[in-house]
Amino acid sequence: MIAYAPAALFLVLFAVGVLRDRRRFSNAVHLGLACISLLFALTAVAHRGHPGAAEVLVALVLLVPFLGAFILPALLIANGVKMIRKEGRSPKNLLSFLLGLGIFGLIGLLVAAFVTHSWGLGVAVGTALVIAAYVSFLFFCFIGYAFLYGRMRPRRDADFVVVLGSGLIGGERVPPLLAGRLERGRQVYEAQAARGKPPVLITSGGQGPDEKLPESHAMADYLTERGFPAEHLLREDRSRTTEENPAYSKAIMSAALPDYRCVIVTNNYHAFRAALMARKTGVNGQVVGSPTAAYFWPSATIREFVAVFLQHKLVNFTICGLIALAGASGWLAGR
């Protein structure tokens, strides 16, 4: 049973973290560490009882990332091509394509190191692989917990429903992605109104340089044209960035009701990062997501992870720097 102790410890830390505040990235890390610890424990127990079974388990564990190293980048490149065709060649739409090429490039360097028997190249590739393993661990922690977070429903009634804005078509029309958020916000509103306490819905989004009106105004018009009660609508029209959306919405809610509770609505790929930002800005509320087109999800999720990774850049860059320093030391020692 001792073999399961680390997994149990991380699982307890995960459960306590979720109960305290589900809007923490540490919850994702604890969940990932619990899964890895459990895998090691199962392998150790299987080896003691059935050595053959342990070998099969280890082989499967090694086979999955080996196959993934070839299948995943191919899928990412295919998705990148689809993104370019449907959404254009903006940098954010190239993320899955570039990541797929990067993985194939790293595999090519690994093969070159084996073929050439170059010590320097081998150390460089090994260092890059360790850094990639660290970033990949965080990425899969992010995906796994974001999936779970998206299925956790707010536990209490809300006084406000905040729908986060996005760009407008032609500078004035609500695009399908934003319409999905608004319809999800309407669902949250109607579900609570049916219980006898209708919340106030806040459309959040300012006016960009290429827009003819604030996003919040276009969003409010979209709702009222489809029968939403205007007396239950407020517009937050100052925010220009995703970080400003919860901050300015918080000011409106606090002024109207200091002891408020809210639900924030965005797309499902963005829900967890929006929750992290809500916690950072002191917003008292959880986040729910609206559906997103499947082809859009990979690049959007990579972009969300990069943003979260950079939010903790001091820790992450320090760890990556220490790995690189260890690799440089190994190269110098082997010269």
N, C-alpha and C positions, 0 to 999 in steps of 0.2 A: 504493500500500500504506500510505502514511502515514495515509490517512483511517481505516484500521482500527486504528491504534495505540491510541487511547483504549479501544476495545472490548476489544482484546487485553490491555491493562493491567488493566482491571477484571476481566476473566475470570481472569487470573493471580491477582489478589488474592482473588477468590472461591475459586479452587481451593486456594490456600495456606490461606485461612481455614477451609475445610471440613476439610482434612487436619489442621490444628492443633486445631480444636475445632468440630465442626459445630453446636454449641449457642450460636451468636453471631448477634445480629440484624444485625451488620455484614455477614455473609455474604449476607443478603437484600438489603441496600442495594447491595453490589457487583454482585450478579447483576442487579438492576434497572438500575443504571448501565451495565452491559455491554450489556444489551438495547437501551437508548436510544441508546447510542453506536453500536452496530451499525446501528440504523435510520438514524441521521444519515449514517453512512458509506455505506450502500447508496444513499441518496438522492443524495449528492454524486457518487458514482461513476456512477450512472445518468444524472445531469444532464450529466456530461462526455461520456459515450459516446452516450447516447440521451436528449436533452432531453424528448421526448414521453413516454418511459417514466417519467422523473423526475416529470413533472407528474401522471401517473396515480398514482404511488406517494404523492405528497404529498396528492392528492385523497382517496385511500383512508385515509391516516393521519388526515386531518381529518374524514372521513365517519364513521369508527368512533366517536370520542367524541361527535360530533353526534347520531348515532342513539342511542348509549348514554345520552345525557343525557335522552332521553325513554323509552326502553325500560327502562333499569335502574330508575328510580324507580317505574315502573308495576309491575314485577316485585316490587320491595321492598314496596310497599304491599299487593300481593296476598298476599305471604308473611306480612306483618304481620297481616293479617286472619285468615289460617289459623292463625298462632301464637296469636292471641287466642282463637280458637274451640277450639283443642286444649289450650292450656296455661294459659289465663287471662290476666288483664290486669295482671300484675305488670310493673314498669318494665323488667326485662330482656327481657320478651317483646314490648315495644313498640319495640325498637331499629330493626328493619328498617322498620317502618311510619313511624316518625318521621324516619328518614333519607330515605325516599322523599319524604315531604312537604317536607323541607328542600331537597332538590334541585329539586323543582318550584317551591318558593318562590324560590330563587335564580334560576331561569330567568325567573320572573315579574318579579323586580326588574330583570333584564337587559333584558327587553322594555320595561319602564316607563322605563328610562334612555334607550333609543333613541327612544321615542315622545315623551318630554318634553324631550329634549335637556338634561337637568339635569346640570351639571358635577359638582356634589356627589354626586348619586346615582350618576353614572357612575364616579366615583373610588371610591366605597364598594363598588359592585358589582365593579369591577375588582380592588380589593384583596381582596375576599372570594373571587373566582375564583382569584387567585394562591395564597391560603392553601389553598383547596380543592384546587388542583392539587398543592401540596406534600403535603398529607395523603393525597390519592388515590395519589400516587406511593408513599408509604410503605405504604399499604394494599395495593396490588397487589404490592409487594415482599414484604410479609408473606404474602399468599395464595400467591404463586408459590413462595417458598422453603418455606413450611409444607407445600405439596403435595410438593415434592421430599424434604423431611426425613421425611415420613411413609413414603416408599418406600426410605429408607436403613435397612438392617438392621444391628443391632449386630454388630460384627466379631468379638467374642470371647464365650466362654462366660461365663455370669453365675453368681454365687454366690447371688444373691437376685433374686426377682421381686416388685416392689412394686406393688400395685394401689391406686390412689387412690380414696377414698370419695366419696360424694355423699349427698344427702338420702334418707331412708327414707320409704316409704309408711306412713302411720298411725303413724309414729315407730318402726316395728319391722320392716317388710318391705322387701326389696330391690326397687327399681323396675326396669323393663326396661333403662333406660340403664345402671344400675350392674351389672345382670346381664350385659350385653354386655361390660363391662370385665372382670368375673370370668371369663367364658368365654374371653376373649382371654388373660388371665393364665394360665388352665389350659393353653391351647394352647402358650404359651411354655414353661411348666413341662414339659409332656409332650414337646415337641420336644427339650429338652435332656436330660430323663431318658432318652429313647431312646438318647442317645449315652453313657449310663453314668454321668452325673454330675448327679443330680437337685438342683435348687436349693431353697432355702427360700422359700416364698411368704409375703409380709407383706401383710396387709390393713391399710390405713391410713385411720383416721378416728375422731375422737372423738365424744362425745355432745353433740348440740345441745340447746338449751333446750326444743324441742318433740319430742324423741326419748326413747323409753323405755329405750334401751340404746345403747351406742356403735356407730357405723356399722361399725367393724372387726369387732365381735362378730357382727353380723347377716351381714356378708360371709363370715366364717369359717363360720358355721352353714350358709349357702347352699352353700358348697363341700363341706363334710363330708357334708351330707345327700345330695349327688350323687356320693359316693364318693371325694372327694379325701382323700388320706392326712393325718390330723390331725397326725402327727409331723413333717410338713414345713410346718406352718403356724405363723406368729407373728402376734400382734395388736399394732398400734400404735394405742392408744386415747386419746391425749392431744391430737392435733391438732384444731383448730377451723376452720382456714382452709386454702386451697390452698397458701399459702406455708409453713405449718407442717408439711404432709404430708411433704415431702422432708426437712425439718430433723430432725423427730423420728424418721423412718425411718432417717436417716443415723446417729443415735445408737445405734439398735439394731444396725445392721449393723457399725458400727465396733467396738462392744463385743464382738461375736461373732467378727469377722474383720477386723482392721485393714486388710489389703490386699485388700478386697472389690471385686467388680464387680457391678453390678446392671442390671436392665431395669425401667423404670417403665412401668406400663400405665394409660392413661386413654382418653378418647374421641378420635377422630381430629382433631376441631376444636380440641382442647385440647393436642395433643401438643407443638407447637412452643413454646408458652408454658410448658408444664411443663418442657420441656428448658431453657429460659432460666432458670427458677427453680432447677432442679437444679444448673445451673452456678453460679448465684449463691450457693447454700448449700453448694457444695463436694461435692455428691454425685457419686460416680464411676459414672456410668451414662448410658445413652441411654433414649429414650422411644419406645414404640410405641403405636399407637392402635387402638381398636375402632370398628366402624361406628356411624354415627349416622343417625337418620331424616333424609331429605332436607329435609323442611320445617323441621327444627330447625336446620339448618346455617347459614343466613344470619345469623340473629340471634345465634347462638352465636359465629360467627366475628367479627362486628362487636364483640361484647363482649370477645372475646379481644384483638382489635387495640387497642381503647380501653385495655385494661389494660396492654398492652405500650407503647403511646404514652405513657401516664402514668408508666411506669417510667423513661422517658427525658425527663421533663417539662422539665428544665432546658434541654436542647438544643432540644427541639421548641417550647417556649413562647418561647424566645429568638428562634428563626427566625421564628415567626409574629408575634412582637412587632416585629421589624425590618421585616417586610413591611407590617404595619399602620402603622408609623412612616413608611415610605417613601410609603404611600398618603396619610397625613395631610400630609406635606410637599408632595406633588403637589397636593393640594387647596388648601393655603395659597398655593402659587405661582400657581395658576390663578385665584385670586379677583380 
